[in-house]
Amino acid sequence: MLGRAAQVLTTWFDGRVGRLAGDSPDAGFLAFRRALRTAIAAQKTVNLLPLPSVAQREQMACWQQRAGMRRWPFPFASAMAITSDTDFTNRDRYRSCIAALVEAHGLDFGDSLWLTSLSGRYPGHELPGLGLLSPDFRIDAGHCERERAWQPDLYALLAEHHLGNIDHWHGFTDRGPRVILLDGLVRVSARLATVALPRRFEHELLLHHAGNFWPLAVSVLGSPALVEAITEIVAVSRDGAQRWRYARERNTGLYPFLRAAADAGGEGLAFFTTMYEVRADTAPPCVDDVDRLEIVLGATAALDGARVYLHNVHAEMLLDRLQFINDEFHFSTNLCTTHGRWHFYTANRLRVENERNGALLRGQYDPSWSYYGAFDEPGLRFSTLADDERSFARVLPAIRDRFGIVFLRLIQGRRYAARSLDPAASEGGHCSVFNVVYPVASRAGDGLYNLCAAFPPLPPPWQDEPALDPQRTRAASFQLRLGVVLEELRASPGEAAVLYTHLGHWGDPPYRREPDFRAGATVTAKDRHYNVSGTCTRSERLWFTRASVLAGYACMAQTVAGATRRRAKDRIEIASWHDPVLGMRLPQHEDALYGLTYYVEDAQRARVLLDGRELHDLIRNPADETGRPSVTLAACGIRHVVFDEVDPRGRSGADSRVPWCASNAQWIWRGDAGTAYHGRYSARLSLDGPAGSGSIDGRIEFSGHGVRPHAAQVLYWAMARSAARVRFAVVLVTAGGGRFFFGARELSPIAGALTAAYWLADTGRQPRHWHRIAIPLYDLEWFDGDPARVAMPSQPLERVTLLARGRPGDWVDLDRMEFGRPKPTRAQGAGDTLVLGGRVRADVTGAAYVALRPLFEPDSAPRLTRADALGGFWFNRLPPGAYQLARAESADAVDWRNAIVVDANSSRFDLSL
């Protein structure tokens, strides 16, 4: 079915077997990219291009080896992620999953999210999923109030996204873009015609559900004369009290099919839209509330054969809303998982849908139903496809180019979902790093990547359990299916799996008990990731990460080898490259390279450069099973600050549970020019003791201020020391009771009882020179070997202890201590800016405004924003730094005495005033 395009790609791969050793990596990758681009350009429909064969994957592995790359980040042998649909998730179910997987087990899991809430028009049903905007694509405080019992509101969801717990889109609209077909235009006068809407719309029929439908656009298919004569369309409410106006859409660049020129059948199409503001006071109509449409004509025209379509969304509105949350909230992701018949179609799925639509539409269709797909017959023409130039809902390639959504999880049913675990489908069992993602060619002539997820079977004897439907991916069977994946990866190290499930759906009656994530396979996954028990062999170590991170890593790992230069054993130079599938340069920033690992000769002295700029966030790994050390690129897009520009001593107030204390040490907060590693301020821990007293131990202890580093994977700080003899360590105490040691082994006896430790080797760096340290929280030595109950280093931070050993007068300079969680995307156009947002507490009255100003510029004019009806507020496009936020009763009266201080170098949406 793929024809010449697939032949080009396959022939090129097969022709290179046995000849790669004599070719340069550059030549091999250039040929690969040309063949791939040819394959994509040849497609006229969405198609999944062939998965690489075992031989082809071996060729790509050879490229990696020649570039000195490790397949997975050290110390992992395999990788996995979970992609969870948000269907039937409510607030309590979401929190249950996050509390167990992320907070208790420290696993880097992220749930999915719809662009819009799916509530409002489901009589007798609970809320079936999490969504940012109201069903009519607005921020509607009343809507949030009605649903607060079921789902988090806008600000809670945004906070979860910036923490990393919401990872990707599940889709943009309820059941995808749809149309309702209306016949029976009736002339009222020479310049006015009307069409009546059904008194009732179908809310239950699965495939043609018309509930939750807001007609945000109307189009008329008819003669060219009629199309040109229409000046506006007005929707009239059932009681006649409300009227909604639709204006003609003339953006033919966005909608090429709207050109008024008649086709061979003598038809034209007029398209009318409504663009309600995100914060509009007036809501658009729900289809259940509309009595009729009035078609206003500027000239007399025949109505014969005309047909009216209602559209639940149109491309301009979708792109406008995505742009809004990108600009205002810095909401960004690279992945969208979607059901194949809703917006994103493969050629096979489109054929099936068109056959079904044809049987209905050529007969007596029901105007209370809605329709999907593409249909093109005289007098009956529409398209809801994401990449069809005729479609009113075309969002490709815009979502790729403008918002960085480059991975799709095209859910097509078991035949597709099982490709990564079905040996017959993938020729070897699992995905490798070379086919976790693979190209998708679109009708627009552009490419994306498909994320290959798995729907593993239930293991014996559970496959016959009547309470566990083998065709469902509910949370009720999650532990069993996860166990299958873990066992398969144990048997086949080196591979990867993406588990497709519905963690928010506990199961169908009678199996509705809440699943237990505290035991079973989830604890095994935790142990395989962190090796808490100390019994996991190197071949069993499992990189458990989010779906978006794994997809981004696989995309980079497939082609970065051809852009890597090794001019010296300990110098890695990466040049950005043109990706043939996406048609853009990669990487767009260093965060996208997270996890890439290169073998070196001396990990402490190794350097990595991207386009000539040195990267400093490097994990310096000891030797692995090959006997070679390595470095892992570890720049994280989500940061949780311990201290950076704000002195943690100054933040310890009377309500702090951990008072400031020091022993044989002084804490000096410095703001002199040139003293900091980054920014304006840094700290100096100076050892204080009698002169000539020899080696002494100094200690500084302060509050962790409740920093919440959810599922953090890396701990960073920058340091310099006065002499090579100085030793240093950090001890972190979490709210879960864990005590974690990071630093020189010699200092561990004075640190007390420990949960886990990372022994930091002497860097050999020149004294008095800054250097950056990145510590992997997944590669610790654990002293409490029970993975079911051990506290994690990514739980809320309660206390920080700094230890140093040296002679009186010796010092350690410290700066920018923070936790990191990977995030492969940044908001498009945001650059290095961030967003701060949160909520004014309900118990605070008279706080209509929130004010913000830089902490170190108290005389600067503050920025003000009005809190909304729920007390939510945000400030966007802020450079990293330290800020004060305060409540204000009016724009002219700000009381800075109630201000909070925010040390910000990453977006935050969980502030409380």
Secondary structure, DSSP 8 states (H G I E B T S, - for coil): --HHHHHHHHHHHHHTTTTGGGS-HHHHHHHHHHHHHHHHHT-SS-EE-----HHHHHHHHHHHHHTTEESSSTT-SEEEEEEE--TT--HHHHHHHIIIIIIIT-----EEEEEE---SS-TT----S-EEE-TTSS--HHHHHHHTTTS--HHHHHHHHHHTSEEEEEESSTTSS-EEEE---EEEETTEEEEE--S---SS-STT--SS----EEEEEE-HHHHHHEEEEEEEETTSS-EEEEEE---TTT-GGG-----TTS-EEEEEE----TT-SS----GGGEEEEEEEESS----TT-EEEEES--HHHHHHHHHHHHHHH----SEEEEETTTT---HHHHHHHHHHHHHHHTS---TTS-B-SEEEETTEEEE--TT-TT-TT--TTHHHHHH---EEEEE--HHHHTTTT-HHHHSSSSB-TTTSEEEEE-TTS-EEEEE--B-----TTGGG-TTS-TT--BGGGHHHHHHHHHHHHHHSTT-EEEEEEBTT---STT--S----SSTHHHHHHHHHH-SSS---GGG-EEE--HHHHHHHHHHHHHGGGGEEEEETTEEEE--EEETTTTEEE-SSGGGGTT-EEE-S-TTT-EEEETTEEE--EEEE---TTS--EEEE---SEEEEEESSS-TTTT--TT-SS--EEESEEEEEE--TT--SSSS-EEEEEE---TT--SEEEEEEEE-TT---TT--EEEEEEEESSTT-EEEEEEEETTS-EEEEE-GGGGGGS-S-SEEEE-------TT--EEEEEETTS-EESS--TTT---TTS-EEEEEEEEEESTT-EEEEEEEEEEE------TT-TT-EEEEEE--TT--S--EEEEEETT-TTS--EEEE--TTSEEEEEEE-SEEEEEEEEEETTEE-GGG-EEEEESS-EEEEE-
